[in-house]
Amino acid sequence: MGYGANLNQVNRELIVRSNPDSVDFALLKDGKLIELHRDQEEHKFNVGDILIAKIRKPVTGLNAAFVDVGYEKDAFLHYHDLGPQLKSLLKFINGIRSGRQREYSLKNFPFEKDIDKNGSIKDAIKPNQAMLVQIVKEPISTKGPRISSELSIAGRYLILVPFSDRVSVSQKIESKEEKDRLKRLVQSIRPKGFGVIIRTVAEGKKTAELDKDLENLMSKWISMCKKLYKAPTPSKVLVELNRASSILRDVFNDTFTGIHVDDETLYNQIKDYVHEIAPEKEAIVKLYNSNVPIYEKFGIERQIKTSFGRTASMSKGAYLIIEHTEALHVIDVNSGNRSTKARNQEETALEVNMLAASEIARQLRLRDMGGIIVIDFIDMIRPDNRKKLFNHLRNEMADDRAKHKILPPSKFGLVQITRQRVRPEVNIKTSEVDPGGTGGEVQAPIVLIEKIGDQLERILKGEHKDKTLILNAHPFIAAYLTKGFPSMRSKWFLEFKKWIKIQPRDAYTYLEYRFTDKDGNILEQDEQPL
């Protein structure tokens, strides 16, 4: 969404594609792809899952323990992630597993004293001990999952925290009156022995809705406790919602205009879930039935090809270069071939930077990039422009559910962002086998076609707009642009009211192309890298 768009007219659509061994989810904001998720059947460790695990060994030097959760690599549990009520949790687990504890509600359960917040792991837990743990970070690269024994069960409006008595409210709810109302309301319905965190989406909700959510969470807790008695160690005792429901729970709001699903079973599951959380929106869940694959119909396949890879194109020839190093990500903002005469240099820099900020906010969510991100925006002299850019970037990232912090731009245009991710980074291969038979790979044709279209638009808006235009390209590309109806060339004619002659060139490499006039003079040689 551009920085001039009306924020009140945002459409959000969730496109759900079923595969034999996985389900793909694409979140669109005004038709633009902003998040991609994949739920794979064999993926056993999702954020939010609760397991009964076994302590392997506490390591005093790290003040942490390695824990067997059934993954090939042991999970890591730091002392600070044990939770203050560890002794109560362990006493409760032992009581249930031995059969002595048959009451699951905690209302009559005598709590133990909190553990010392600066204590030692070896005094808190022992090898071979059974322990309830929750996945807070999925296995990434060579690391096992990160876990916590401070448990929480997330609902639509509330998060239930066993062995606590605190009620806290999301900081994103700004009104003090609303915060106080929600706090009072939840205190009156909160079950004894459980704390509650009130989520942002609870704002303005009535007692009945919050009460129903709390009831659902309590029934999840009780069914988990029932499993504990005979559950082998390690094993899952509470599974986070299937990915469709958990995505809906976290992102769904009143601006959603459509949820499109290409599988009947999934369609029914999602329809049931939406009926439960927002019955008035049930009609927006639609079963997609067509011979055209769902990702192609909604332009997602095309956006995936053009959004991943080292270069990400923006409008009017500007582009980003995204580099990954071991320690951080570096994003370089480039203006392409725009005019940069002295009098409008600052104006051009601001325009490109504002476009780039929107695209970067989208890219961070789309690829789920984490850690330190350094952005090299185009230098701007005026402090008010730097402030405008910073505020715009902050607004564009406001929807990002990952915890993040943005530092204001330096005089040289550098902005630093830290962003926390809990799942492996989305990394999609966009190159394809070179049809020239070299055995190498080249960028996907759709990216090249888009680049040619962008350059054509710039030429037709510049000083060469009245000249006869000839596009010289590799025969494969020339054929692609002229075959079929409507061909790409026909679409250009309708859009620009100008017929482009296309000349196949056998000597050109697959990615090579040039715009010339009828005398063979090259028009605007594009320097943007592929």
C-alpha positions as CSV (number, residue, x, y, z in Angstrom):
1,M,0.0,0.0,0.0
2,G,1.5,3.4,-1.0
3,Y,2.0,6.0,1.6
4,G,-0.8,8.2,0.2
5,A,-3.4,5.4,0.5
6,N,-6.5,5.7,2.6
7,L,-6.0,3.6,5.7
8,N,-9.7,3.1,6.2
9,Q,-10.1,1.2,2.9
10,V,-7.8,-1.7,3.5
11,N,-9.0,-5.1,2.3
12,R,-7.5,-8.3,3.7
13,E,-7.9,-11.7,2.1
14,L,-6.5,-15.0,3.2
15,I,-5.9,-17.5,0.4
16,V,-5.5,-21.1,1.5
17,R,-4.0,-23.7,-0.9
18,S,-4.0,-27.4,-0.1
19,N,-1.2,-29.7,-1.1
20,P,-0.8,-33.4,-0.5
21,D,1.6,-33.0,2.4
22,S,1.1,-29.3,3.4
23,V,-1.2,-26.3,3.4
24,D,-0.1,-22.9,2.2
25,F,-1.5,-19.6,3.4
26,A,-1.1,-16.2,1.7
27,L,-2.2,-13.0,3.4
28,L,-3.1,-10.2,0.9
29,K,-3.5,-6.6,1.9
30,D,-5.3,-4.7,-0.9
31,G,-4.2,-7.5,-3.3
32,K,-0.5,-7.3,-2.2
33,L,1.1,-10.3,-0.7
34,I,2.3,-9.5,2.8
35,E,2.6,-12.9,4.5
36,L,3.3,-16.5,3.5
37,H,2.9,-19.5,5.8
38,R,3.3,-23.2,5.2
39,D,1.8,-25.8,7.5
40,Q,3.5,-29.2,6.9
41,E,2.2,-32.4,8.3
42,E,5.5,-33.7,9.5
43,H,6.4,-30.5,11.2
44,K,6.0,-31.5,14.9
45,F,7.1,-28.4,16.7
46,N,4.9,-25.3,16.3
47,V,5.1,-22.2,18.5
48,G,2.5,-22.6,21.3
49,D,2.6,-26.5,21.5
50,I,2.9,-27.8,25.0
51,L,4.8,-31.1,25.7
52,I,5.6,-33.3,28.6
53,A,9.4,-33.5,28.2
54,K,12.3,-35.0,30.1
55,I,15.3,-33.0,31.5
56,R,18.5,-34.4,30.2
57,K,21.0,-32.4,32.2
58,P,21.3,-29.0,33.7
59,V,24.4,-27.1,32.7
60,T,25.6,-24.7,35.4
61,G,27.9,-22.7,33.2
62,L,25.0,-21.7,30.9
63,N,22.5,-21.6,33.8
64,A,20.3,-23.7,31.5
65,A,19.2,-27.2,30.8
66,F,19.1,-29.4,27.7
67,V,15.7,-31.1,27.4
68,D,14.5,-34.1,25.4
69,V,11.3,-33.0,23.6
70,G,11.5,-35.7,20.9
71,Y,13.4,-33.6,18.3
72,E,16.8,-34.8,16.9
73,K,18.4,-31.9,18.8
74,D,17.7,-31.3,22.5
75,A,15.7,-28.2,23.3
76,F,17.3,-25.4,25.3
77,L,15.7,-24.2,28.6
78,H,17.2,-21.2,30.3
79,Y,16.7,-20.5,34.0
80,H,14.9,-17.2,33.2
81,D,12.4,-19.2,31.1
82,L,11.4,-21.5,34.0
83,G,8.8,-19.1,35.3
84,P,8.6,-17.9,39.0
85,Q,6.0,-20.6,39.9
86,L,8.2,-23.6,38.8
87,K,7.8,-25.4,42.2
88,S,4.0,-25.3,41.9
89,L,4.2,-26.5,38.3
90,L,6.5,-29.5,39.2
91,K,4.3,-30.4,42.3
92,F,1.2,-30.3,40.0
93,I,2.8,-32.5,37.3
94,N,4.0,-35.0,39.9
95,G,0.5,-35.1,41.5
96,I,-1.2,-35.8,38.2
97,R,1.3,-38.4,36.9
98,S,1.2,-40.3,40.2
99,G,-2.7,-40.2,40.3
100,R,-2.8,-38.2,43.6
101,Q,-4.0,-35.0,41.9
102,R,-7.4,-35.3,40.3
103,E,-8.6,-31.7,40.6
104,Y,-7.4,-29.7,37.5
105,S,-9.0,-26.3,38.1
106,L,-6.2,-25.0,40.6
107,K,-8.9,-23.4,42.8
108,N,-7.9,-25.6,45.8
109,F,-4.3,-26.2,44.8
110,P,-1.8,-24.8,47.4
111,F,0.9,-22.8,45.6
112,E,4.6,-23.1,46.5
113,K,6.9,-20.1,47.0
114,D,8.3,-18.4,43.9
115,I,11.8,-19.4,42.8
116,D,14.6,-16.9,43.3
117,K,14.9,-14.9,40.0
118,N,18.7,-14.9,40.2
119,G,19.0,-18.6,41.3
120,S,20.9,-21.5,39.7
121,I,19.5,-24.1,37.3
122,K,21.0,-27.0,39.3
123,D,18.9,-26.1,42.4
124,A,15.7,-25.8,40.3
125,I,15.5,-29.0,38.2
126,K,17.1,-32.4,38.2
127,P,18.1,-34.9,35.4
128,N,15.4,-37.3,34.2
129,Q,12.7,-35.1,35.7
130,A,9.3,-34.9,33.8
131,M,8.5,-31.3,32.9
132,L,5.7,-29.4,31.1
133,V,7.3,-27.1,28.5
134,Q,6.0,-24.9,25.7
135,I,7.6,-24.2,22.3
136,V,8.5,-20.5,22.0
137,K,10.8,-20.8,19.0
138,E,10.6,-23.5,16.3
139,P,13.8,-25.4,15.4
140,I,15.8,-23.2,13.1
141,S,18.8,-24.3,11.0
142,T,21.1,-26.4,13.4
143,K,19.4,-25.4,16.6
144,G,16.7,-27.3,18.5
145,P,13.5,-25.6,19.6
146,R,13.6,-22.9,22.3
147,I,11.2,-23.7,25.2
148,S,9.8,-22.2,28.3
149,S,8.1,-23.8,31.3
150,E,6.1,-20.6,32.0
151,L,3.0,-21.8,30.2
152,S,0.3,-19.8,28.4
153,I,-2.7,-20.8,26.3
154,A,-3.7,-18.3,23.7
155,G,-7.4,-17.6,22.8
156,R,-9.0,-15.1,20.5
157,Y,-9.2,-12.3,23.1
158,L,-7.4,-13.6,26.1
159,I,-4.3,-15.6,27.1
160,L,-4.6,-17.9,30.1
161,V,-1.5,-18.2,32.3
162,P,-1.7,-21.1,34.9
163,F,-0.1,-20.7,38.3
164,S,-0.4,-16.9,38.3
165,D,-2.9,-14.3,39.7
166,R,-1.9,-11.3,37.5
167,V,-4.2,-9.6,35.0
168,S,-2.4,-7.5,32.4
169,V,-3.6,-5.6,29.3
170,S,-2.0,-5.3,25.9
171,Q,0.0,-2.0,25.7
172,K,-1.5,-1.4,22.2
173,I,-4.8,-0.6,23.8
174,E,-4.2,3.2,24.4
175,S,-7.4,4.3,26.3
176,K,-6.9,4.2,30.1
177,E,-10.7,3.9,30.6
178,E,-10.8,0.8,28.3
179,K,-7.8,-0.8,30.0
180,D,-9.4,-0.3,33.4
181,R,-12.8,-1.6,32.2
182,L,-11.2,-4.8,30.7
183,K,-9.1,-5.3,33.8
184,R,-12.1,-5.1,36.1
185,L,-14.2,-7.3,33.9
186,V,-11.5,-10.0,33.6
187,Q,-10.8,-9.9,37.3
188,S,-14.4,-10.7,38.0
189,I,-14.5,-13.8,35.7
190,R,-10.9,-15.0,36.2
191,P,-10.6,-18.6,37.6
192,K,-8.6,-18.8,40.8
193,G,-5.0,-19.9,40.2
194,F,-4.8,-18.5,36.7
195,G,-3.5,-15.2,35.4
196,V,-4.9,-13.6,32.2
197,I,-3.3,-11.4,29.5
198,I,-5.9,-9.3,27.6
199,R,-5.1,-9.2,23.9
200,T,-5.4,-6.0,21.7
201,V,-8.5,-7.5,19.9
202,A,-10.4,-7.6,23.2
203,E,-10.9,-3.8,22.9
204,G,-14.6,-2.9,23.1
205,K,-15.7,-6.5,23.6
206,K,-18.5,-7.4,25.9
207,T,-18.4,-9.7,29.0
208,A,-20.2,-12.6,27.2
209,E,-17.5,-12.7,24.4
210,L,-14.6,-12.7,26.9
211,D,-16.3,-15.2,29.2
212,K,-16.8,-17.6,26.3
213,D,-13.2,-17.3,25.3
214,L,-12.1,-17.9,28.9
215,E,-14.3,-21.0,29.0
216,N,-12.7,-22.4,25.9
217,L,-9.3,-21.9,27.3
218,M,-10.2,-23.6,30.6
219,S,-11.6,-26.6,28.7
220,K,-8.2,-26.8,26.7
221,W,-6.3,-26.7,30.1
222,I,-8.5,-29.5,31.5
223,S,-8.3,-31.8,28.5
224,M,-4.4,-31.2,28.5
225,C,-4.3,-32.3,32.2
226,K,-6.3,-35.4,31.5
227,K,-3.7,-36.5,28.9
228,L,-0.9,-35.9,31.4
229,Y,-1.6,-39.0,33.6
230,K,-0.6,-41.6,31.0
231,A,1.4,-39.5,28.5
232,P,4.8,-40.9,27.5
233,T,7.8,-38.7,27.9
234,P,8.4,-36.8,25.6
235,S,5.0,-36.3,23.9
236,K,2.6,-33.5,22.9
237,V,-0.2,-32.8,25.4
238,L,-1.6,-29.7,23.9
239,V,-1.4,-28.9,20.2
240,E,-1.5,-25.3,19.0
241,L,-4.5,-24.8,16.7
242,N,-4.0,-25.9,13.1
243,R,-2.1,-23.2,11.2
244,A,-5.3,-21.9,9.5
245,S,-7.0,-21.3,12.8
246,S,-4.0,-19.9,14.5
247,I,-3.4,-17.5,11.6
248,L,-7.0,-16.5,11.7
249,R,-6.9,-16.0,15.4
250,D,-3.9,-13.7,15.2
251,V,-4.7,-11.7,12.0
252,F,-8.4,-11.8,11.6
253,N,-10.2,-8.5,12.0
254,D,-13.3,-6.6,10.7
255,T,-11.5,-5.5,7.5
256,F,-11.3,-9.1,6.2
257,T,-13.2,-9.2,2.9
258,G,-12.5,-12.8,1.9
259,I,-11.1,-16.1,2.9
260,H,-10.7,-18.4,-0.2
261,V,-10.0,-22.1,0.3
262,D,-9.5,-24.7,-2.5
263,D,-10.1,-27.8,-0.3
264,E,-13.6,-28.8,1.0
265,T,-12.4,-30.3,4.4
266,L,-10.3,-27.2,5.1
267,Y,-13.1,-25.0,4.0
268,N,-15.5,-26.6,6.5
269,Q,-12.8,-26.3,9.3
270,I,-12.2,-22.6,8.6
271,K,-15.9,-21.9,8.3
272,D,-16.6,-23.5,11.7
273,Y,-13.8,-21.5,13.3
274,V,-15.0,-18.2,11.8
275,H,-18.5,-19.0,12.9
276,E,-17.2,-19.4,16.4
277,I,-15.1,-16.2,16.6
278,A,-17.1,-13.9,14.3
279,P,-20.5,-15.4,13.1
280,E,-21.4,-12.2,11.2
281,K,-18.3,-12.8,8.9
282,E,-19.0,-16.4,8.1
283,A,-20.2,-15.5,4.6
284,I,-16.7,-14.3,3.6
285,V,-15.4,-17.9,3.7
286,K,-15.7,-19.2,0.2
287,L,-14.8,-22.5,-1.4
288,Y,-12.7,-21.9,-4.5
289,N,-13.6,-24.1,-7.4
290,S,-11.9,-23.5,-10.7
291,N,-9.4,-25.2,-13.1
292,V,-7.1,-22.2,-12.6
293,P,-4.9,-22.9,-9.6
294,I,-5.9,-20.7,-6.7
295,Y,-2.4,-19.0,-6.3
296,E,-2.4,-18.1,-10.0
297,K,-6.0,-16.7,-9.9
298,F,-5.1,-14.3,-7.0
299,G,-1.7,-13.3,-8.6
300,I,0.2,-14.9,-5.7
301,E,2.5,-17.1,-7.9
302,R,3.5,-14.0,-9.8
303,Q,4.2,-12.0,-6.6
304,I,6.2,-14.8,-5.1
305,K,8.5,-14.8,-8.2
306,T,8.9,-11.1,-8.2
307,S,9.2,-10.6,-4.4
308,F,11.9,-13.1,-3.4
309,G,15.5,-13.3,-4.5
310,R,18.3,-10.8,-4.2
311,T,16.5,-7.9,-6.0
312,A,13.0,-6.7,-5.2
313,S,11.5,-4.3,-7.7
314,M,9.3,-1.4,-6.8
315,S,7.3,0.9,-9.1
316,K,8.9,3.5,-11.4
317,G,12.2,1.6,-11.7
318,A,13.2,1.8,-8.1
319,Y,14.4,-1.4,-6.5
320,L,15.9,-3.0,-3.3
321,I,18.9,-5.2,-3.0
322,I,18.7,-7.6,-0.1
323,E,21.9,-9.2,1.2
324,H,22.2,-11.8,4.0
325,T,25.3,-12.2,6.1
326,E,25.9,-14.5,9.1
327,A,25.1,-11.7,11.6
328,L,22.7,-9.4,9.8
329,H,20.6,-8.5,6.8
330,V,21.5,-5.4,4.6
331,I,19.0,-3.7,2.4
332,D,20.1,-1.2,-0.2
333,V,17.6,1.2,-1.6
334,N,18.2,2.2,-5.3
335,S,16.3,4.8,-7.3
336,G,17.0,3.1,-10.7
337,N,17.2,5.5,-13.6
338,R,15.2,8.4,-12.2
339,S,16.1,11.9,-12.9
340,T,18.3,13.3,-10.2
341,K,18.9,16.9,-11.2
342,A,20.1,19.0,-8.3
343,R,16.9,20.9,-7.8
344,N,14.7,17.8,-7.3
345,Q,17.3,15.4,-5.8
346,E,15.9,15.7,-2.3
347,E,12.3,15.3,-3.6
348,T,13.3,12.2,-5.6
349,A,15.1,10.7,-2.6
350,L,12.1,11.2,-0.3
351,E,9.7,9.7,-2.9
352,V,11.9,6.6,-3.4
353,N,12.6,6.2,0.3
354,M,8.9,6.4,1.2
355,L,8.1,3.7,-1.5
356,A,11.1,1.6,-0.2
357,A,9.9,1.9,3.5
358,S,6.5,0.4,2.5
359,E,8.2,-2.4,0.5
360,I,10.7,-3.1,3.2
361,A,7.9,-3.4,5.9
362,R,6.2,-5.9,3.5
363,Q,9.5,-7.8,2.8
364,L,10.3,-8.3,6.5
365,R,6.9,-9.9,7.1
366,L,6.9,-11.8,3.8
367,R,10.3,-13.4,4.4
368,D,10.0,-13.3,8.2
369,M,13.5,-11.8,8.4
370,G,14.9,-11.7,12.0
371,G,17.8,-10.3,13.9
372,I,19.5,-7.1,12.9
373,I,18.4,-5.4,9.6
374,V,20.4,-2.4,8.3
375,I,18.8,-0.3,5.6
376,D,20.7,2.0,3.4
377,F,18.1,4.6,2.3
378,I,19.0,7.3,-0.2
379,D,20.7,10.2,1.6
380,M,18.4,13.1,2.5
381,I,19.7,16.5,3.7
382,R,16.6,17.9,5.4
383,P,15.9,16.6,9.0
384,D,12.1,17.0,8.5
385,N,12.3,14.5,5.5
386,R,14.3,12.1,7.6
387,K,11.6,12.4,10.4
388,K,8.8,11.9,7.8
389,L,10.5,8.7,6.5
390,F,11.0,7.3,10.1
391,N,7.3,7.9,11.0
392,H,6.2,6.3,7.7
393,L,8.3,3.2,8.3
394,R,7.0,3.0,11.8
395,N,3.4,3.2,10.6
396,E,4.0,0.6,7.8
397,M,5.4,-1.8,10.4
398,A,2.6,-1.2,12.9
399,D,0.8,-4.3,11.6
400,D,3.8,-6.5,12.1
401,R,3.1,-9.1,14.8
402,A,6.8,-9.8,15.4
403,K,8.4,-7.8,18.2
404,H,10.6,-5.1,16.6
405,K,12.4,-1.9,17.3
406,I,13.3,0.8,14.7
407,L,16.1,3.4,15.3
408,P,15.8,6.8,13.5
409,P,17.7,7.3,10.3
410,S,21.3,8.6,10.6
411,K,22.4,11.6,8.5
412,F,23.8,9.2,5.9
413,G,20.4,7.4,5.5
414,L,21.2,4.3,7.6
415,V,18.3,2.8,9.6
416,Q,18.7,-0.1,12.0
417,I,15.8,-2.5,12.9
418,T,15.8,-5.4,15.3
419,R,13.1,-7.9,14.6
420,Q,12.4,-11.1,16.5
421,R,11.2,-14.2,14.6
422,V,10.0,-17.5,16.0
423,R,9.9,-19.5,12.8
424,P,12.6,-20.3,10.1
425,E,12.9,-17.5,7.6
426,V,10.9,-18.0,4.4
427,N,13.3,-18.5,1.6
428,I,11.8,-19.2,-1.8
429,K,13.9,-20.1,-4.8
430,T,12.9,-17.9,-7.7
431,S,15.5,-18.8,-10.3
432,E,14.9,-21.5,-12.9
433,V,17.0,-23.8,-15.1
434,D,18.7,-21.9,-18.0
435,P,16.8,-23.0,-21.1
436,G,20.0,-22.3,-23.0
437,G,21.3,-25.7,-21.8
438,T,24.3,-24.3,-19.8
439,G,23.3,-26.3,-16.7
440,G,23.1,-23.0,-14.8
441,E,20.2,-21.0,-13.5
442,V,18.6,-17.8,-14.5
443,Q,16.0,-15.5,-13.0
444,A,12.3,-16.5,-13.6
445,P,11.0,-15.2,-16.9
446,I,8.1,-13.3,-15.2
447,V,10.7,-11.1,-13.3
448,L,12.4,-10.3,-16.6
449,I,9.1,-9.4,-18.3
450,E,8.1,-7.1,-15.5
451,K,11.5,-5.4,-15.7
452,I,11.1,-4.9,-19.5
453,G,7.6,-3.5,-18.9
454,D,8.9,-1.0,-16.2
455,Q,11.6,0.2,-18.6
456,L,9.1,0.6,-21.5
457,E,6.9,2.8,-19.3
458,R,9.8,5.0,-18.3
459,I,10.8,5.4,-22.0
460,L,7.3,6.3,-23.0
461,K,7.1,9.0,-20.3
462,G,10.5,10.5,-21.3
463,E,12.0,12.3,-24.2
464,H,11.8,9.3,-26.6
465,K,8.0,8.8,-26.3
466,D,7.3,9.9,-30.0
467,K,10.0,7.7,-31.5
468,T,9.4,4.3,-33.2
469,L,10.3,1.7,-30.6
470,I,12.0,-1.6,-31.3
471,L,12.6,-4.2,-28.5
472,N,15.6,-6.5,-29.3
473,A,15.4,-9.7,-27.3
474,H,16.4,-13.4,-27.1
475,P,14.1,-15.4,-29.4
476,F,12.4,-17.2,-26.4
477,I,11.5,-13.8,-24.8
478,A,10.4,-12.4,-28.2
479,A,8.1,-15.4,-28.7
480,Y,6.7,-15.1,-25.2
481,L,5.8,-11.4,-25.7
482,T,4.1,-11.9,-29.1
483,K,2.3,-15.3,-28.9
484,G,-1.3,-15.9,-27.7
485,F,-4.2,-13.6,-27.3
486,P,-4.0,-11.2,-25.7
487,S,-0.3,-11.2,-26.0
488,M,2.0,-9.1,-23.7
489,R,2.6,-6.8,-26.7
490,S,-1.2,-6.3,-27.1
491,K,-1.5,-5.4,-23.4
492,W,1.2,-2.8,-23.8
493,F,-0.6,-1.4,-26.9
494,L,-3.9,-1.0,-24.9
495,E,-2.0,0.5,-21.9
496,F,0.4,2.9,-23.7
497,K,-1.4,3.4,-27.1
498,K,1.8,2.5,-28.9
499,W,2.8,-0.5,-31.0
500,I,6.2,-2.0,-30.0
501,K,8.1,-3.8,-32.7
502,I,9.8,-6.9,-31.3
503,Q,13.0,-8.2,-33.0
504,P,14.3,-11.6,-32.0
505,R,18.1,-11.6,-31.7
506,D,19.9,-15.0,-31.9
507,A,23.1,-13.6,-30.6
508,Y,21.6,-12.3,-27.3
509,T,21.8,-14.2,-24.1
510,Y,18.5,-15.2,-22.4
511,L,18.5,-12.1,-20.1
512,E,19.8,-9.6,-22.6
513,Y,17.5,-7.0,-24.2
514,R,17.7,-3.5,-25.6
515,F,15.2,-0.8,-26.7
516,T,16.3,1.0,-29.8
517,D,14.8,3.5,-32.3
518,K,14.4,2.7,-36.0
519,D,18.0,3.9,-36.6
520,G,19.4,1.4,-34.0
521,N,20.2,4.0,-31.3
522,I,19.9,2.4,-27.8
523,L,17.3,4.1,-25.7
524,E,17.9,4.3,-21.9
525,Q,20.2,1.3,-21.2
526,D,18.8,0.0,-17.9
527,E,21.4,-0.6,-15.1
528,Q,19.2,-2.5,-12.7
529,P,20.7,-5.8,-11.9
530,L,18.9,-9.1,-12.2
